[in-house]
Amino acid sequence: MTVEAGDRAPDFKLRGIDGDGEEREFTLASFSGRRLVLYFYPRDNTPGCTAEACDFRDRMDSLRAEGVEVAGVSPDSTASHLRFREKQGLNFPLLSDPDRSVAAAYGAYGEKKSYGRTTMGVIRSTFLIGADGRIERVWRNVKARGHAAAVAAAL
């Protein structure tokens, strides 16, 4: 399944670590009334994923000033997310999608090529969801470095 701009964002219910380091459940409705940058990344504490998360961290004040929240989603456990958050000083929620069902619902899970091999995995993708729950913008197969700046510029 693939969602595009204009589509209703698929709902979800995931455990995660909030911006204060507390574990709780998140749904799409948890962010209602605000725009949401929902980004999917392969794994905590890897070079590209760390660069992307830190770029979003460094832009959170300006994003929130625009009425935008950020949440990252990966298959990692909430324990891994907590360690990642603490190590990098992340200030936004990290959600755990261990069965990759939410990534699949957004079209952010599937075949990908890496070093000449085809594997199944999380496809680095970002979705800007409007306060009304509709997808405003989609970025697929993004490069980690510089992506948060591109998202911020598009707002």
C-alpha positions as CSV (number, residue, x, y, z in Angstrom):
1,M,0.0,0.0,0.0
2,T,1.2,3.5,-0.8
3,V,-0.3,6.8,0.4
4,E,0.0,10.0,-1.5
5,A,-0.7,13.7,-0.9
6,G,-4.4,14.2,-0.4
7,D,-5.0,10.8,1.1
8,R,-6.2,10.3,4.7
9,A,-3.2,9.3,6.8
10,P,-3.4,5.7,8.0
11,D,-4.2,5.5,11.7
12,F,-1.8,3.7,14.0
13,K,-1.4,2.7,17.6
14,L,2.2,2.2,18.7
15,R,4.2,2.2,21.9
16,G,6.9,4.9,22.0
17,I,9.1,7.1,24.0
18,D,7.9,10.7,24.2
19,G,10.1,13.8,24.1
20,D,10.5,13.6,27.9
21,G,11.7,10.0,27.8
22,E,8.4,8.4,29.1
23,E,7.0,5.3,27.5
24,R,3.4,5.6,26.3
25,E,1.0,4.7,23.6
26,F,0.7,7.0,20.5
27,T,-2.0,7.1,17.9
28,L,-2.5,9.5,15.0
29,A,-5.1,11.2,17.1
30,S,-2.4,12.0,19.7
31,F,-1.2,14.7,17.3
32,S,-4.7,15.9,16.1
33,G,-5.0,19.6,15.6
34,R,-1.4,19.9,14.7
35,R,0.7,19.2,11.6
36,L,2.9,16.1,12.0
37,V,6.1,15.2,10.3
38,L,6.1,11.4,10.6
39,Y,9.3,9.9,9.4
40,F,10.3,6.3,9.0
41,Y,13.9,5.2,9.5
42,P,15.6,1.8,9.5
43,R,17.5,1.7,12.9
44,D,18.5,3.5,16.0
45,N,22.1,4.5,16.5
46,T,23.3,4.0,12.9
47,P,25.1,6.9,11.2
48,G,22.4,7.9,8.7
49,C,19.6,7.5,11.2
50,T,21.5,9.4,13.9
51,A,22.2,12.3,11.5
52,E,18.6,12.5,10.4
53,A,17.3,12.4,14.0
54,C,19.8,15.0,15.2
55,D,18.9,17.3,12.3
56,F,15.2,17.1,13.3
57,R,16.2,17.7,17.0
58,D,18.1,20.8,16.1
59,R,15.1,22.2,14.2
60,M,12.4,21.4,16.7
61,D,12.0,24.9,18.1
62,S,11.5,26.4,14.7
63,L,9.2,23.5,13.6
64,R,7.1,23.8,16.7
65,A,6.9,27.6,16.1
66,E,5.3,26.7,12.8
67,G,2.8,24.4,14.6
68,V,4.5,21.2,13.5
69,E,5.4,18.2,15.6
70,V,7.8,15.4,14.6
71,A,7.7,11.7,15.4
72,G,10.2,9.1,14.2
73,V,9.2,5.4,13.6
74,S,11.4,2.4,13.3
75,P,11.1,-1.3,14.1
76,D,13.4,-0.9,17.2
77,S,12.1,-1.6,20.7
78,T,11.1,1.2,23.1
79,A,14.2,0.3,25.2
80,S,16.4,1.0,22.1
81,H,14.5,4.2,21.5
82,L,15.0,5.3,25.0
83,R,18.8,4.7,24.8
84,F,18.9,6.5,21.4
85,R,16.9,9.4,22.8
86,E,19.2,9.8,25.8
87,K,22.4,9.4,23.9
88,Q,21.4,12.0,21.2
89,G,19.3,14.3,23.4
90,L,16.3,13.9,21.1
91,N,13.3,16.0,21.9
92,F,10.5,14.4,20.0
93,P,8.7,11.0,20.1
94,L,10.2,7.8,18.8
95,L,7.6,5.1,18.0
96,S,8.2,1.4,17.9
97,D,6.8,-0.5,14.9
98,P,8.3,-4.0,15.5
99,D,6.1,-5.8,12.9
100,R,6.5,-3.0,10.4
101,S,2.8,-2.9,9.8
102,V,2.6,0.9,10.1
103,A,5.5,1.4,7.8
104,A,3.8,-1.0,5.3
105,A,0.5,1.0,5.6
106,Y,2.4,4.2,4.6
107,G,4.4,2.4,1.9
108,A,7.6,2.8,3.8
109,Y,8.4,-0.9,4.0
110,G,9.3,-3.1,1.0
111,E,12.1,-4.1,-1.3
112,K,15.2,-2.0,-1.3
113,K,18.6,-2.3,-2.8
114,S,21.8,-1.9,-0.8
115,Y,25.3,-2.6,-2.0
116,G,23.8,-4.6,-5.0
117,R,21.6,-6.8,-2.8
118,T,17.8,-6.7,-2.7
119,T,16.3,-7.0,0.8
120,M,13.1,-6.2,2.6
121,G,13.3,-3.3,5.0
122,V,12.2,0.1,6.1
123,I,12.4,2.6,3.2
124,R,13.5,6.0,4.6
125,S,10.3,8.0,4.0
126,T,8.7,11.1,5.5
127,F,5.1,12.2,5.5
128,L,3.7,15.7,6.4
129,I,0.3,15.1,7.8
130,G,-2.0,18.1,8.1
131,A,-4.0,19.0,11.2
132,D,-7.0,17.5,9.4
133,G,-5.3,14.1,9.2
134,R,-4.6,14.2,5.5
135,I,-1.2,13.7,3.9
136,E,0.1,17.1,2.7
137,R,3.5,16.0,1.3
138,V,5.4,12.8,0.8
139,W,9.2,12.3,0.6
140,R,10.3,8.8,-0.4
141,N,13.8,7.2,-0.5
142,V,15.3,10.2,1.2
143,K,18.9,10.8,2.0
144,A,19.4,11.2,5.7
145,R,21.7,14.1,5.7
146,G,20.0,17.4,4.8
147,H,16.5,15.9,4.8
148,A,15.2,17.7,7.9
149,A,16.3,21.0,6.3
150,A,14.4,20.1,3.1
151,V,11.3,19.3,5.2
152,A,11.6,22.6,7.1
153,A,12.0,24.5,3.9
154,A,8.8,23.0,2.5
155,L,6.7,24.2,5.4
